[in-house]
Amino acid sequence: ETTVNPSSAIINTGPLTIILFGQNFATGATVSFGSTKLTITNQTITQIQTSIPASLLTATGTFPITVSNPAPNAATSIPFMFTVNPVPVATITSINPTSVIAGAMAVNLQVTGQAFVSGATIQLNGVAVTTNYFGSTSLSAVVPDASVAAAGTVAVTVLSPGTGSGPITSNSMSLTVNPLPVGDFIVNQVANDIV
């Protein structure tokens, strides 16, 4: 019996390196994903390393992966069913900071949560901003000054690239923009060296 690690992927990702585990993999063996042959990059009698190209991960479902040995002892393994999952719905658990003063500039917003995928973007009141992806639980972005120019509440969401039904929006958390206290003002100072 052949097993595969990892055994699943998210749609529209890849290429994905996988390792097949089994027995009696012969020199000249081939690996197929459905009817498409994959390129083998490393092989022993019990392991095969190969890669699934992104072009084969564009639809959800289960797909057979098989290993075939050549003649004179030609044989094909029992199919291992590889799963391509839809994009998960991202969940925001916290943002930092949770509040700023109106007129603040270049605020670095950290968004923590679950099921963030590469290509996900932070949205502020529904408008996407340039987003840094640090893995499935962490994103960041610099808040445009115009978004926090006036007191109020900014809705923070994460938009994940979707499947056939389109992009998927996470839950929302609020970034509070507090009014500037009476008598206070913001000074943006550029440090200069004094000789």
Solvent accessible surface area in square Angstrom, and as a share of the most:
residue,aa,sasa,rsa
1,E,176,0.79
2,T,6,0.03
3,T,63,0.37
4,V,11,0.06
5,N,90,0.46
6,P,49,0.31
7,S,55,0.35
8,S,44,0.29
9,A,12,0.09
10,I,52,0.27
11,I,11,0.06
12,N,89,0.46
13,T,53,0.31
14,G,35,0.33
15,P,104,0.65
16,L,44,0.22
17,T,74,0.43
18,I,1,0.00
19,I,53,0.27
20,L,0,0.00
21,F,75,0.31
22,G,15,0.14
23,Q,146,0.65
24,N,102,0.52
25,F,14,0.06
26,A,38,0.30
27,T,128,0.74
28,G,50,0.48
29,A,7,0.05
30,T,48,0.28
31,V,0,0.00
32,S,18,0.12
33,F,8,0.03
34,G,35,0.33
35,S,114,0.74
36,T,58,0.34
37,K,137,0.58
38,L,16,0.08
39,T,105,0.61
40,I,48,0.25
41,T,90,0.52
42,N,94,0.48
43,Q,57,0.25
44,T,75,0.43
45,I,111,0.56
46,T,61,0.36
47,Q,78,0.34
48,I,0,0.00
49,Q,61,0.27
50,T,1,0.00
51,S,37,0.24
52,I,0,0.00
53,P,52,0.33
54,A,43,0.33
55,S,85,0.55
56,L,43,0.21
57,L,0,0.00
58,T,83,0.48
59,A,53,0.41
60,T,64,0.37
61,G,33,0.31
62,T,79,0.46
63,F,52,0.22
64,P,47,0.30
65,I,0,0.00
66,T,21,0.12
67,V,5,0.03
68,S,34,0.22
69,N,34,0.18
70,P,54,0.34
71,A,81,0.63
72,P,131,0.82
73,N,121,0.62
74,A,71,0.55
75,A,63,0.49
76,T,86,0.50
77,S,31,0.20
78,I,128,0.65
79,P,70,0.44
80,F,43,0.18
81,M,99,0.44
82,F,0,0.00
83,T,44,0.25
84,V,2,0.01
85,N,57,0.29
86,P,79,0.50
87,V,9,0.05
88,P,47,0.30
89,V,91,0.53
90,A,2,0.02
91,T,56,0.33
92,I,5,0.03
93,T,76,0.44
94,S,50,0.32
95,I,8,0.04
96,N,98,0.50
97,P,39,0.24
98,T,86,0.50
99,S,51,0.33
100,V,16,0.09
101,I,64,0.33
102,A,14,0.11
103,G,32,0.31
104,A,20,0.15
105,M,101,0.45
106,A,73,0.57
107,V,20,0.11
108,N,78,0.40
109,L,0,0.00
110,Q,66,0.30
111,V,0,0.00
112,T,62,0.36
113,G,3,0.03
114,Q,110,0.49
115,A,32,0.25
116,F,3,0.01
117,V,13,0.08
118,S,81,0.52
119,G,53,0.51
120,A,5,0.04
121,T,40,0.23
122,I,0,0.00
123,Q,24,0.11
124,L,7,0.04
125,N,93,0.48
126,G,53,0.51
127,V,100,0.58
128,A,57,0.44
129,V,18,0.10
130,T,124,0.72
131,T,30,0.17
132,N,74,0.38
133,Y,91,0.35
134,F,132,0.55
135,G,22,0.21
136,S,61,0.40
137,T,71,0.41
138,S,36,0.23
139,L,0,0.00
140,S,4,0.02
141,A,1,0.01
142,V,87,0.50
143,V,1,0.01
144,P,57,0.36
145,D,61,0.31
146,A,89,0.69
147,S,38,0.25
148,V,1,0.00
149,A,64,0.50
150,A,73,0.57
151,A,55,0.43
152,G,36,0.35
153,T,83,0.49
154,V,5,0.03
155,A,38,0.30
156,V,0,0.00
157,T,15,0.09
158,V,0,0.00
159,L,43,0.22
160,S,1,0.00
161,P,57,0.36
162,G,15,0.15
163,T,37,0.22
164,G,86,0.82
165,S,106,0.69
166,G,22,0.21
167,P,90,0.57
168,I,40,0.20
169,T,71,0.41
170,S,11,0.07
171,N,66,0.34
172,S,65,0.42
173,M,64,0.28
174,S,63,0.41
175,L,0,0.00
176,T,54,0.31
177,V,4,0.02
178,N,54,0.28
179,P,90,0.57
180,L,67,0.33
181,P,69,0.43
182,V,156,0.90
183,G,72,0.69
184,D,80,0.42
185,F,155,0.65
186,I,70,0.35
187,V,101,0.58
188,N,99,0.51
189,Q,158,0.70
190,V,121,0.70
191,A,94,0.73
192,N,121,0.62
193,D,142,0.74
194,I,166,0.84
195,V,189,1.08
